[in-house]
Amino acid sequence: MKIINSVEDLRKEIRTLKTQKQGTVGLVPTMGALHNGHLSLIEKCRKENEIVVVSIFVNPTQFGPNEDYDKYPRTLEADAKICKEAGADIVFAPSPRDIYDEYYFKNKETTLVCPPYDVVNKLCGKSRPGHFDGVCTIVSKLFNITKCDKAYFGKKDYQQLFIIKKMVCDLNFDIEIIGCPIVRETDGLAMSSRNTYLTPDARKKALSISAALHRAKELYKKGVNEAQTLIDTALAYMENQGLNVEYTEVVDIDTFEKTDKPKTGALMLIAARVSVDTGEDIDSVRLIDNIEL
């Protein structure tokens, strides 16, 4: 396995491997701080492709001015070990200057790929203006750089998955987008790189997110198909545990539109902030999760 930083070196290595292996290129885009959720993506990619590229890049254009870009965990050495053990051929670990030109660093502007307003002005996109412009921009760049045939994304970020699929369709990328199941800790917490921010007390509170989703699903199984009732049940449970809930919504999984009468397979999504008392100050960690009803 090779760790490559520059775009040109990556392109050269992929061309060499394609000559040797004569197969498909699979891409797993990540921001690093890899966990077993990422591992499951890499392993699936390995099974389905002859060439496996894992990108590790904390992308500045998808972070807002008051978000955690500077403190986002960066653990390249440990990440590379996970990638090697999972069978990756290449880890692409560029710096921001390998990805964006000097104009961006001087003017804080670059060409952006902007998804339709009606698919981003909701859920995570509503509370993080510009976030999905940055996501689509970096993912498009990675698609163009790697010329991948398949790309793998986790379903925990289901809005992201939906938007990337739409982008691929709208911009005629000849790439198969593969969504992979959420991987959870043994206690039910959805795996996230941001879980590393949680203190033991904050982690206990964070568990109320997945618990709230399962409570709503149990109600749905018992015949309650009023979305607002399911939302109110989940919201009350999380707020009782001290969470600051950003949104709780039920959407049609195919259109991502809100639904008042969810059908089987509808998606319930939650974003919430968990207060973290480090002893010096109190911060909050934003976590997301979802479940199919």
C-alpha positions in Angstrom: 0.0 0.0 0.0 1.2 3.5 -0.9 0.5 6.8 0.9 0.3 9.5 -1.7 -0.1 13.2 -1.2 -0.1 14.9 -4.7 -2.8 14.7 -7.3 -0.3 13.9 -10.1 1.4 11.1 -8.2 -2.0 9.6 -7.4 -3.1 9.7 -11.1 0.2 8.1 -12.1 -0.1 5.3 -9.5 -3.7 4.6 -10.5 -2.7 4.4 -14.2 0.1 2.0 -13.2 -2.3 -0.2 -11.2 -4.9 -0.3 -13.9 -2.3 -1.5 -16.4 -1.3 -4.2 -14.0 -4.7 -5.3 -12.6 -7.1 -4.5 -15.5 -10.0 -3.9 -13.2 -12.3 -1.3 -11.6 -11.3 1.5 -9.2 -13.2 1.8 -6.0 -13.0 4.9 -3.9 -13.8 5.4 -0.2 -13.8 9.1 0.6 -13.1 9.9 4.3 -12.0 12.7 6.5 -9.8 10.3 8.5 -10.1 9.4 12.2 -11.1 6.0 10.9 -13.3 3.6 12.9 -15.1 0.3 12.2 -17.7 2.1 10.1 -15.1 3.3 7.7 -13.5 -0.2 7.9 -16.7 -1.8 6.6 -16.7 0.6 3.6 -13.1 -0.3 2.8 -13.7 -4.0 3.1 -16.8 -3.9 0.9 -14.8 -1.8 -1.6 -12.0 -4.4 -1.5 -14.4 -7.2 -2.3 -15.9 -5.5 -5.3 -12.9 -3.8 -7.0 -9.4 -4.6 -8.2 -8.0 -1.3 -7.1 -9.0 0.4 -3.8 -8.3 4.0 -3.0 -9.1 5.5 0.4 -8.9 9.3 0.6 -8.2 11.0 3.9 -8.8 14.7 3.7 -10.4 17.2 6.2 -12.0 19.4 3.6 -12.1 23.1 4.6 -14.8 24.1 2.2 -17.5 22.0 4.0 -16.9 23.6 7.4 -18.6 26.8 8.6 -16.7 29.6 10.3 -17.6 28.4 13.8 -17.3 24.7 13.3 -14.7 22.2 14.3 -12.3 22.3 11.3 -9.2 23.1 13.3 -9.8 20.6 16.0 -11.2 17.8 13.8 -9.1 14.7 14.7 -6.3 14.0 12.3 -4.7 10.5 12.9 -3.0 9.6 9.6 -0.6 7.1 11.0 -3.4 5.0 12.7 -5.7 5.5 9.7 -3.0 4.2 7.3 -2.6 1.1 9.4 -6.4 0.4 9.2 -6.4 0.9 5.5 -3.4 -1.4 5.0 -5.0 -4.2 7.1 -8.3 -3.8 5.1 -6.5 -4.3 1.8 -6.4 -0.7 0.4 -3.9 -0.2 -2.5 -3.6 3.6 -2.0 -4.2 6.1 0.7 -4.6 9.5 -0.8 -3.8 12.0 2.0 -3.4 15.5 0.4 -3.0 18.8 2.2 -5.4 21.6 1.4 -2.8 23.1 -0.9 -2.7 19.9 -2.9 -6.4 20.2 -3.5 -7.1 24.0 -3.7 -5.0 26.6 -5.6 -3.5 29.8 -4.3 -6.6 31.8 -5.3 -8.6 29.9 -2.7 -6.1 30.7 0.1 -5.9 34.3 -0.9 -9.6 35.0 -1.5 -11.4 32.1 0.4 -13.3 31.3 -2.8 -13.2 28.5 -5.3 -15.4 27.0 -8.0 -18.2 25.2 -6.1 -20.5 22.4 -7.0 -23.9 23.5 -5.6 -26.8 21.0 -5.3 -30.4 22.2 -5.8 -31.6 24.5 -3.0 -34.6 22.3 -2.2 -32.4 19.3 -1.3 -29.9 21.2 0.8 -32.2 23.7 2.6 -33.3 21.1 5.2 -32.0 18.9 7.9 -28.2 19.2 8.1 -28.0 21.7 5.2 -30.4 24.1 6.9 -28.2 24.4 10.0 -24.9 24.2 8.1 -25.2 26.7 5.2 -22.8 25.9 2.4 -21.8 22.6 3.9 -23.1 20.5 1.0 -21.6 22.8 -1.5 -18.2 21.9 0.0 -19.1 18.2 0.2 -20.1 18.1 -3.5 -17.1 20.1 -4.6 -14.5 17.8 -2.9 -16.3 14.6 -3.9 -16.4 15.9 -7.5 -12.8 16.6 -7.4 -12.0 13.2 -6.0 -14.1 11.6 -8.7 -12.2 13.5 -11.4 -8.8 12.8 -9.8 -9.3 9.1 -9.3 -11.5 8.3 -12.3 -13.2 5.7 -10.0 -15.9 3.3 -11.1 -17.5 2.9 -7.8 -17.6 5.1 -4.6 -18.7 4.0 -1.1 -20.5 6.1 1.5 -22.1 5.3 4.9 -25.8 5.7 5.4 -25.3 7.5 8.7 -24.9 10.7 6.6 -28.0 9.8 4.6 -28.7 13.3 3.4 -25.2 13.4 2.1 -25.7 10.1 0.3 -28.9 11.3 -1.2 -27.3 14.5 -2.4 -24.2 12.8 -3.9 -26.4 10.4 -5.8 -28.4 13.3 -7.2 -25.1 15.1 -8.1 -23.8 12.0 -9.9 -27.1 11.8 -11.9 -27.4 15.5 -12.7 -23.8 15.9 -13.8 -23.6 12.6 -15.7 -20.8 11.0 -13.7 -20.3 7.4 -14.9 -19.9 6.2 -11.3 -21.9 3.8 -9.2 -22.6 5.2 -5.7 -23.0 2.5 -3.1 -24.6 3.2 0.3 -23.4 1.0 3.2 -25.2 0.3 6.5 -24.6 2.2 9.7 -22.1 0.5 12.0 -22.8 0.9 15.7 -20.9 0.5 18.9 -22.0 -2.4 21.2 -24.1 0.1 23.2 -25.9 1.3 20.0 -24.2 4.6 19.4 -23.6 5.2 15.7 -19.9 5.2 15.0 -18.6 8.7 14.3 -15.2 10.3 14.3 -16.7 12.9 16.6 -17.4 10.3 19.2 -13.8 10.8 20.3 -14.8 14.2 21.7 -17.3 12.6 24.2 -16.5 12.3 27.8 -18.0 9.2 29.6 -20.9 11.3 30.9 -21.6 12.9 27.5 -21.5 9.5 25.8 -24.3 8.2 28.1 -26.4 11.2 27.0 -25.5 10.6 23.4 -27.0 7.1 23.6 -30.4 8.7 23.9 -30.2 9.5 20.1 -30.3 5.9 19.0 -32.6 5.0 21.8 -35.1 7.7 20.7 -35.0 6.3 17.1 -35.7 2.8 18.3 -38.6 4.0 20.5 -40.1 5.7 17.5 -39.7 2.6 15.3 -41.3 0.4 18.0 -44.3 2.7 18.0 -44.4 2.6 14.2 -44.4 -1.2 14.3 -47.4 -1.1 16.7 -49.4 0.9 14.1 -48.6 4.5 14.9 -48.0 6.1 11.5 -48.5 9.8 12.4 -45.1 11.3 11.8 -45.6 14.1 14.3 -46.4 11.5 17.1 -43.2 9.7 16.3 -41.2 12.9 16.3 -42.7 14.1 19.5 -41.9 10.8 21.2 -38.3 10.9 20.1 -37.9 14.6 20.9 -39.3 14.3 24.4 -37.0 11.4 25.2 -33.9 13.2 24.1 -34.7 16.5 25.7 -35.4 14.6 29.0 -31.8 13.3 28.7 -30.5 16.8 28.3 -29.8 16.9 24.6 -30.1 20.0 22.5 -32.0 18.7 19.5 -31.3 20.4 16.2 -33.9 18.5 14.2 -36.0 15.3 14.2 -37.7 14.6 10.9 -39.4 11.8 9.0 -38.8 11.8 5.2 -39.6 9.6 2.2 -36.4 7.7 1.5 -36.7 8.1 -2.2 -37.5 11.9 -2.4 -36.2 13.2 1.0 -39.5 15.1 1.3 -41.2 15.3 4.7 -44.0 12.8 5.1 -46.9 13.1 7.5 -48.0 9.4 7.0 -44.7 7.5 6.7 -44.7 4.2 4.7 -42.5 1.3 5.6 -39.0 2.2 4.7 -39.4 5.9 5.5 -36.5 7.4 7.2 -36.4 9.1 10.6 -33.4 11.4 11.1 -32.0 13.2 14.1 -29.2 15.7 14.7 -28.5 16.7 18.3 -25.8 18.4 20.3 -24.4 16.8 23.4 -22.8 19.0 26.0 -19.3 18.0 26.9 -17.8 19.3 30.2 -14.0 18.9 29.9 -13.4 20.5 33.3 -12.0 23.7 31.7 -15.0 24.6 29.6 -18.2 23.2 28.3 -18.5 22.6 24.6 -21.0 20.6 22.5 -20.6 17.8 20.0 -23.0 17.5 17.1 -24.1 14.0 16.3 -26.4 12.6 13.6 -28.2 9.3 13.3 -31.2 7.7 11.5 -33.3 4.6 11.2 -35.6 3.1 8.6 -39.1 2.7 9.9 
